[in-house]
Amino acid sequence: MTNAHQTSRLRPGRPDYAILATTLALVVIGLIFVYSASFAIALDAFDDANYFLIRQMASALIGLAVMFFLMRIDYRLLRLASPALMLFAVLSLAAVLFVGNDAYGARRWISMGPLPPFQPSEFAKLALIIYIAAWLASRGRDVQSFALGFAPFIFLVGVVAALILMEPDTGTASIVVMTTAALFFIAGASLTHLFALVGIAAVTFGMLILGGGYRSDRIFAFIRAEDDPAGVGFHTLQLLIALGSGGIEGLGLGVSRQKFFYIPGAHTDGVFAIIGEETGFIGAIVVIGLFAYLVYRGFRVAMNSRDDFGCYLAIGIVSWIAFQGLINVGGITRSIPLTGIPLPFVSYGGTSLVMLMAAIGILLNVSRYGKDRSFAERPQAQRVAPKPTRRSNPTRQGESPARGPA
């Protein structure tokens, strides 16, 4: 890759429209199924069937504005802003522990007056990706050093993950660790350090599970849900019933039965089960295919990036989306324990949708500077070639004609 000063001589080209179209398709699918999955809950709780749809649409519009803004500015400015973004993320994660709203046994949101609640952990994901990308781009080969690479990395990621675990939110902490570990690996970290990171993460999450509480209940529901179908295993089994009811073609749009108070959070982390119930295996595969295509295009942007910072930004954003989608779908299909994290772009959640669309805006920005874009390079020095002049025939002046090399 070229250095940043070489990249600065490039005028941006067109963004990757395939990424933009795929993102918008997922957002539209999300709006459709947020309404389908939530209208009964909204009517019962707020006497307004459109309650969640209106808020999700408002978040989508804000997300669009943020996405197009970040798509237009130079993404390298984020490198300068990364310390401030990281500081705000850490302070907001600490603040939510003291002034956050309690809901479902967790404290993850901060009320902002008439505005929708703000979820600091969603902002922290993007802020940490930007900061780690900038930090790794400045490390070079020092990333393989214990003192200059591994130790600072563990400290940075550990602080953010620990604050998120205190909410508690194990699923989001897992995504943070996996996404940053992927960046650390791509940047050329030592395999010994990577194995040590995996070991630290495994021991930490093992201790959390053995500590009891909701984490151990989810492990039990994953392994032996049928032993307690009306208690701990209820959520897992209802999700599977929804997917099984859909069959190949689905029951029809809006015809889901499990959304009528059988699946907790049907419009949030359980929305994929409603998609499977109403559109069947075909609809579920289409959604998964859109995510796979988005990830593929995102990695192409990373591979075509002209500087390390842009490459790490793209990989971090794509890894975040990929890991979060895999964990959500894996939990709903009982491939892994449930974690309660939303499906990117599709599940209800204002902060999550805005931050994800902001990340896509950055990814589109990086794509505008890629090697496969149509750029016009600015030369370091403008050299004006002299205009060709008419030369008289040297034979007329008694000169011997010039000979080329023999």
C-alpha positions as CSV (number, residue, x, y, z in Angstrom):
1,M,0.0,0.0,0.0
2,T,1.1,3.6,-0.4
3,N,1.6,6.0,2.4
4,A,-0.9,8.5,3.6
5,H,0.9,11.4,1.9
6,Q,0.7,9.6,-1.4
7,T,-3.0,8.9,-0.9
8,S,-3.6,12.6,-0.2
9,R,-2.7,13.3,-3.9
10,L,-5.8,11.4,-5.0
11,R,-9.1,12.8,-5.8
12,P,-11.9,10.5,-4.6
13,G,-13.8,8.5,-7.1
14,R,-17.3,7.0,-6.9
15,P,-18.3,4.9,-3.9
16,D,-19.1,1.2,-4.0
17,Y,-22.7,1.4,-5.0
18,A,-23.2,-2.4,-4.4
19,I,-22.5,-1.8,-0.7
20,L,-24.9,1.1,-0.6
21,A,-27.7,-0.8,-2.4
22,T,-27.2,-3.9,-0.1
23,T,-27.3,-1.8,3.0
24,L,-30.5,0.0,1.9
25,A,-32.1,-3.3,1.1
26,L,-31.4,-4.6,4.6
27,V,-32.7,-1.4,6.2
28,V,-36.0,-1.7,4.2
29,I,-36.3,-5.4,5.1
30,G,-35.8,-4.3,8.7
31,L,-38.5,-1.7,8.6
32,I,-41.0,-4.2,7.1
33,F,-40.3,-6.9,9.8
34,V,-39.9,-4.5,12.7
35,Y,-43.5,-3.4,12.0
36,S,-44.7,-7.0,11.4
37,A,-43.1,-8.3,14.6
38,S,-43.9,-5.3,16.8
39,F,-47.4,-4.1,16.0
40,A,-49.1,-6.4,18.5
41,I,-46.7,-5.4,21.3
42,A,-46.9,-1.7,20.4
43,L,-50.7,-1.9,20.4
44,D,-50.8,-3.6,23.8
45,A,-48.2,-1.4,25.5
46,F,-48.7,2.0,23.8
47,D,-52.1,1.8,22.1
48,D,-50.3,2.6,18.8
49,A,-49.5,-0.2,16.3
50,N,-47.0,2.1,14.6
51,Y,-45.1,3.0,17.7
52,F,-41.9,1.1,17.0
53,L,-42.1,1.5,13.2
54,I,-42.1,5.3,13.5
55,R,-39.1,5.4,15.7
56,Q,-37.2,3.0,13.5
57,M,-38.0,5.1,10.5
58,A,-36.8,8.2,12.3
59,S,-33.5,6.4,13.2
60,A,-33.1,5.2,9.6
61,L,-33.5,8.8,8.3
62,I,-30.9,10.0,10.8
63,G,-28.7,7.1,9.8
64,L,-29.0,8.0,6.1
65,A,-27.9,11.6,6.8
66,V,-24.9,10.5,8.9
67,M,-24.0,7.9,6.3
68,F,-24.0,10.3,3.4
69,F,-22.1,12.9,5.5
70,L,-19.3,10.4,6.4
71,M,-19.2,9.1,2.8
72,R,-18.4,12.6,1.6
73,I,-15.7,13.8,4.0
74,D,-12.1,12.5,3.9
75,Y,-12.0,9.4,6.1
76,R,-8.4,10.2,7.1
77,L,-9.8,13.0,9.3
78,L,-11.2,10.3,11.5
79,R,-7.6,9.4,12.4
80,L,-7.1,12.9,13.9
81,A,-10.5,12.6,15.7
82,S,-9.9,9.1,17.0
83,P,-8.6,10.0,20.5
84,A,-11.6,12.3,21.1
85,L,-14.0,9.6,19.9
86,M,-12.4,7.0,22.1
87,L,-12.5,9.3,25.2
88,F,-16.2,10.1,24.7
89,A,-16.9,6.4,24.3
90,V,-15.2,5.4,27.5
91,L,-16.8,8.3,29.5
92,S,-20.3,7.4,28.2
93,L,-19.8,3.8,29.0
94,A,-18.8,4.8,32.6
95,A,-21.7,7.2,32.8
96,V,-24.3,4.6,31.9
97,L,-23.3,2.6,35.0
98,F,-24.4,5.5,37.2
99,V,-27.1,7.4,35.4
100,G,-28.4,4.8,32.9
101,N,-31.9,3.4,32.7
102,D,-32.5,0.0,34.2
103,A,-34.3,-2.4,31.8
104,Y,-34.5,-6.2,31.8
105,G,-31.9,-6.4,34.6
106,A,-29.4,-4.4,32.7
107,R,-28.3,-0.7,32.6
108,R,-27.4,0.0,28.9
109,W,-29.2,3.2,27.9
110,I,-29.0,6.9,28.8
111,S,-32.1,9.0,28.6
112,M,-31.7,12.3,26.6
113,G,-34.9,14.2,27.4
114,P,-37.4,14.0,24.6
115,L,-34.9,12.2,22.3
116,P,-34.7,8.4,22.1
117,P,-32.4,6.7,24.7
118,F,-28.8,6.5,23.7
119,Q,-26.9,3.2,24.0
120,P,-23.2,4.0,24.6
121,S,-22.0,0.5,23.8
122,E,-23.1,0.8,20.2
123,F,-21.2,4.0,19.8
124,A,-18.2,2.4,21.5
125,K,-18.0,-0.3,18.9
126,L,-17.4,2.2,16.1
127,A,-15.2,4.5,18.2
128,L,-13.0,1.6,19.2
129,I,-12.7,0.4,15.6
130,I,-11.6,3.9,14.5
131,Y,-9.1,4.2,17.3
132,I,-7.6,0.8,17.0
133,A,-7.3,1.2,13.2
134,A,-5.4,4.5,13.7
135,W,-3.3,3.0,16.5
136,L,-2.3,-0.1,14.4
137,A,-1.6,2.0,11.4
138,S,0.9,4.0,13.4
139,R,2.6,1.0,15.0
140,G,4.0,-0.7,12.0
141,R,6.2,-3.7,13.0
142,D,6.0,-2.6,16.6
143,V,2.6,-4.4,16.8
144,Q,4.6,-7.7,17.2
145,S,6.3,-6.3,20.3
146,F,4.9,-7.2,23.8
147,A,5.5,-3.8,25.3
148,L,4.6,-1.6,22.3
149,G,1.9,-3.9,20.7
150,F,0.3,-6.6,22.8
151,A,0.2,-4.9,26.2
152,P,-1.3,-1.6,25.0
153,F,-3.8,-3.5,22.9
154,I,-5.0,-5.6,25.8
155,F,-5.3,-2.5,27.9
156,L,-7.4,-0.6,25.4
157,V,-9.7,-3.4,24.5
158,G,-9.9,-4.6,28.1
159,V,-11.1,-1.3,29.4
160,V,-14.0,-1.1,26.9
161,A,-14.9,-4.8,27.3
162,A,-14.9,-4.5,31.1
163,L,-17.2,-1.5,31.1
164,I,-19.6,-3.3,28.8
165,L,-19.6,-6.4,30.9
166,M,-20.5,-4.4,33.9
167,E,-23.8,-3.3,32.3
168,P,-24.0,-6.4,31.9
169,D,-23.8,-7.1,28.1
170,T,-21.8,-10.2,27.4
171,G,-22.8,-10.4,23.7
172,T,-21.6,-6.9,22.9
173,A,-18.4,-7.4,24.8
174,S,-17.8,-10.6,22.7
175,I,-18.2,-8.6,19.5
176,V,-15.8,-6.0,20.7
177,V,-13.2,-8.6,21.5
178,M,-13.6,-10.6,18.3
179,T,-13.6,-7.5,16.1
180,T,-10.5,-6.0,17.6
181,A,-8.7,-9.4,17.6
182,A,-9.4,-9.7,13.9
183,L,-7.8,-6.3,13.4
184,F,-4.8,-7.3,15.6
185,F,-4.3,-10.4,13.5
186,I,-4.5,-8.6,10.1
187,A,-2.0,-6.0,11.4
188,G,0.6,-8.7,11.7
189,A,0.5,-9.5,15.4
190,S,2.6,-12.4,16.8
191,L,0.8,-15.7,16.8
192,T,1.9,-16.2,20.4
193,H,0.2,-13.0,21.4
194,L,-2.9,-14.0,19.5
195,F,-3.1,-17.3,21.3
196,A,-2.6,-15.5,24.6
197,L,-5.5,-13.2,23.7
198,V,-7.7,-16.1,22.9
199,G,-6.8,-17.7,26.2
200,I,-7.5,-14.6,28.2
201,A,-10.9,-14.2,26.6
202,A,-11.8,-17.9,27.1
203,V,-10.8,-17.8,30.8
204,T,-12.7,-14.5,31.4
205,F,-15.9,-15.7,29.7
206,G,-15.6,-19.1,31.4
207,M,-15.5,-17.4,34.8
208,L,-18.5,-15.2,34.0
209,I,-20.5,-18.3,33.0
210,L,-19.5,-20.2,36.1
211,G,-20.5,-17.2,38.2
212,G,-24.1,-18.0,37.6
213,G,-26.9,-15.6,36.7
214,Y,-28.4,-15.1,33.2
215,R,-25.2,-16.3,31.5
216,S,-25.4,-19.8,33.0
217,D,-29.2,-19.9,32.2
218,R,-28.4,-19.3,28.5
219,I,-25.9,-22.1,28.5
220,F,-28.5,-24.4,30.1
221,A,-31.1,-23.3,27.5
222,F,-28.7,-24.0,24.7
223,I,-27.8,-27.5,26.0
224,R,-31.0,-28.7,27.6
225,A,-33.9,-26.3,26.7
226,E,-36.3,-29.2,26.5
227,D,-35.8,-30.0,30.3
228,D,-37.5,-26.7,31.2
229,P,-39.8,-25.7,28.3
230,A,-41.9,-23.2,30.3
231,G,-38.9,-21.6,32.1
232,V,-35.3,-21.2,31.1
233,G,-35.8,-23.0,27.7
234,F,-38.9,-21.1,26.7
235,H,-37.2,-18.5,24.6
236,T,-35.0,-20.9,22.7
237,L,-37.8,-23.3,21.9
238,Q,-40.2,-20.6,20.8
239,L,-37.6,-19.3,18.3
240,L,-37.2,-22.8,16.9
241,I,-41.0,-23.2,16.6
242,A,-41.1,-20.0,14.6
243,L,-38.4,-21.1,12.2
244,G,-39.9,-24.5,11.9
245,S,-43.4,-23.2,11.2
246,G,-42.2,-21.2,8.3
247,G,-41.1,-24.2,6.3
248,I,-39.7,-23.5,2.8
249,E,-41.9,-20.7,1.6
250,G,-43.2,-19.2,4.9
251,L,-46.7,-18.5,6.3
252,G,-46.9,-15.2,4.5
253,L,-46.0,-11.7,5.3
254,G,-47.6,-10.5,8.5
255,V,-49.0,-14.0,9.3
256,S,-46.6,-14.9,12.0
257,R,-48.1,-16.5,15.1
258,Q,-45.1,-16.5,17.4
259,K,-44.9,-12.7,17.5
260,F,-48.1,-12.6,19.6
261,F,-46.2,-12.6,22.9
262,Y,-44.5,-16.0,22.4
263,I,-41.1,-14.7,21.5
264,P,-39.6,-12.2,23.9
265,G,-38.1,-9.3,21.9
266,A,-39.6,-10.4,18.6
267,H,-38.8,-7.0,17.0
268,T,-35.3,-6.8,18.5
269,D,-32.9,-9.7,18.7
270,G,-35.6,-12.2,17.7
271,V,-36.6,-10.6,14.4
272,F,-34.8,-13.2,12.3
273,A,-37.1,-15.9,13.7
274,I,-40.1,-13.8,12.4
275,I,-38.5,-13.5,9.0
276,G,-38.1,-17.3,8.9
277,E,-41.7,-17.8,10.0
278,E,-43.2,-15.4,7.5
279,T,-41.0,-15.9,4.5
280,G,-39.6,-19.4,5.2
281,F,-36.3,-20.8,4.4
282,I,-36.2,-18.9,1.1
283,G,-36.6,-15.5,2.9
284,A,-34.0,-16.4,5.6
285,I,-31.5,-17.4,3.0
286,V,-32.0,-14.1,1.1
287,V,-31.3,-12.1,4.2
288,I,-28.2,-14.2,5.0
289,G,-27.1,-13.8,1.4
290,L,-27.4,-10.0,1.6
291,F,-25.1,-10.0,4.6
292,A,-22.6,-12.4,2.9
293,Y,-22.5,-10.1,-0.2
294,L,-22.1,-7.0,2.0
295,V,-19.1,-8.7,3.8
296,Y,-17.6,-9.8,0.5
297,R,-17.8,-6.3,-0.9
298,G,-16.4,-4.8,2.3
299,F,-13.4,-7.0,2.2
300,R,-12.8,-6.0,-1.4
301,V,-12.7,-2.4,-0.2
302,A,-10.2,-3.3,2.4
303,M,-8.0,-5.2,-0.1
304,N,-8.1,-2.2,-2.5
305,S,-7.4,0.4,0.1
306,R,-4.4,2.6,-0.6
307,D,-3.3,3.1,3.0
308,D,-3.1,1.0,6.2
309,F,-5.6,3.2,8.1
310,G,-8.3,2.7,5.4
311,C,-7.6,-1.0,5.2
312,Y,-8.0,-1.5,9.0
313,L,-11.1,0.7,9.1
314,A,-12.8,-1.4,6.4
315,I,-11.8,-4.7,8.0
316,G,-13.0,-3.6,11.4
317,I,-16.4,-2.4,10.1
318,V,-16.9,-5.6,8.1
319,S,-15.8,-7.8,10.9
320,W,-18.2,-6.1,13.3
321,I,-21.2,-6.6,10.9
322,A,-20.1,-10.2,10.2
323,F,-19.6,-11.3,13.8
324,Q,-22.8,-9.6,15.0
325,G,-24.9,-11.2,12.3
326,L,-23.4,-14.6,12.9
327,I,-23.9,-14.5,16.6
328,N,-27.6,-13.3,16.2
329,V,-28.5,-15.9,13.6
330,G,-26.5,-18.6,15.5
331,G,-28.4,-17.9,18.7
332,I,-31.8,-18.0,17.0
333,T,-31.0,-21.3,15.2
334,R,-29.6,-22.7,18.4
335,S,-26.2,-23.2,16.8
336,I,-24.7,-21.2,19.7
337,P,-26.1,-19.9,23.0
338,L,-28.4,-16.9,22.8
339,T,-26.7,-13.6,23.5
340,G,-29.5,-11.0,23.0
341,I,-27.7,-8.9,20.4
342,P,-29.6,-7.4,17.5
343,L,-29.4,-8.4,13.8
344,P,-27.5,-5.6,12.0
345,F,-29.7,-3.1,10.1
346,V,-32.8,-5.3,10.6
347,S,-33.6,-5.4,14.4
348,Y,-35.3,-2.6,16.2
349,G,-32.8,-0.2,17.9
350,G,-32.2,3.4,17.1
351,T,-28.6,3.8,18.3
352,S,-27.6,0.5,16.7
353,L,-29.1,1.4,13.3
354,V,-27.5,4.9,13.3
355,M,-24.1,3.6,14.3
356,L,-24.2,0.8,11.7
357,M,-25.1,3.2,8.9
358,A,-22.4,5.6,10.1
359,A,-19.9,2.7,9.7
360,I,-21.2,2.0,6.2
361,G,-20.7,5.7,5.4
362,I,-17.0,5.3,6.4
363,L,-16.7,2.1,4.4
364,L,-18.1,3.8,1.3
365,N,-15.7,6.7,1.9
366,V,-12.7,4.3,1.9
367,S,-14.1,2.7,-1.2
368,R,-13.9,6.1,-3.0
369,Y,-10.1,6.0,-2.6
370,G,-9.6,2.4,-3.6
371,K,-7.2,1.2,-6.3
372,D,-10.1,0.0,-8.5
373,R,-11.8,3.4,-8.4
374,S,-11.4,5.9,-11.3
375,F,-9.1,8.4,-9.8
376,A,-7.1,11.3,-11.3
377,E,-3.7,11.6,-9.5
378,R,-2.3,15.0,-8.8
379,P,1.3,15.0,-10.0
380,Q,3.9,16.4,-7.5
381,A,5.1,19.0,-10.1
382,Q,3.3,20.2,-13.1
383,R,5.6,19.8,-16.1
384,V,4.4,21.5,-19.2
385,A,5.7,19.8,-22.3
386,P,7.0,22.2,-25.0
387,K,4.8,22.4,-28.0
388,P,6.4,20.7,-31.0
389,T,7.9,23.2,-33.4
390,R,8.6,22.9,-37.1
391,R,12.1,22.1,-37.8
392,S,13.7,22.8,-41.1
393,N,15.1,19.9,-43.1
394,P,18.7,19.5,-42.0
395,T,19.8,18.4,-45.4
396,R,18.9,21.8,-46.8
397,Q,21.4,23.4,-44.3
398,G,24.2,21.2,-45.2
399,E,23.8,19.0,-42.1
400,S,23.9,15.3,-42.1
401,P,20.6,13.8,-41.1
402,A,20.5,12.4,-37.6
403,R,20.8,8.7,-37.4
404,G,19.2,6.4,-34.9
405,P,21.0,3.8,-33.0
406,A,22.5,1.0,-35.1
